[in-house]
Amino acid sequence: MYAGFIIAFIMALIASLLNEENAGSLLAGYNTMADDKKKNVDFKAIVKLHHIVF
């Protein structure tokens, strides 16, 4: 029972730390993308999705 609360707290903490400024460094594979693909990444939508999921 307590493990579920701990996992939920960790997920909520991760979601609260994610914002548009640091999403690029936390997004897997973003730093290795080609520059033209990096221009197409919508961080606002990614952050919104993470806040909904977590």
C-alpha positions in Angstrom: 0.0 0.0 0.0 2.7 2.4 0.9 4.7 1.5 -2.2 1.8 2.8 -4.4 1.9 6.2 -2.6 5.6 6.5 -2.9 5.5 5.7 -6.7 2.6 8.2 -7.1 4.6 10.9 -5.3 7.7 10.3 -7.4 5.6 10.5 -10.6 3.9 13.7 -9.4 7.3 15.2 -8.5 8.7 14.4 -12.0 5.7 16.0 -13.6 6.0 19.1 -11.5 9.7 19.5 -12.4 9.1 19.3 -16.1 8.6 22.6 -17.9 9.2 24.0 -21.4 12.7 25.2 -20.6 14.1 21.8 -19.5 12.0 19.5 -21.6 14.7 19.3 -24.3 17.3 17.9 -21.9 14.8 15.4 -20.5 13.4 14.2 -23.8 15.0 11.0 -24.8 16.8 11.3 -28.1 16.3 15.0 -28.5 20.0 15.9 -28.3 20.9 13.4 -31.1 18.2 14.6 -33.5 19.0 16.4 -36.7 18.5 20.2 -36.5 15.6 20.2 -38.9 13.7 17.6 -36.8 14.5 19.6 -33.6 12.5 22.6 -35.1 9.4 20.4 -35.3 9.3 19.4 -31.6 6.5 21.0 -29.7 7.6 21.2 -26.1 4.4 22.9 -25.0 2.4 19.8 -26.1 4.9 17.4 -24.6 4.8 19.1 -21.2 1.0 19.2 -21.2 0.9 15.4 -22.0 3.4 14.6 -19.2 1.3 16.6 -16.7 -1.8 14.8 -17.7 -0.2 11.3 -17.6 1.8 11.8 -14.4 
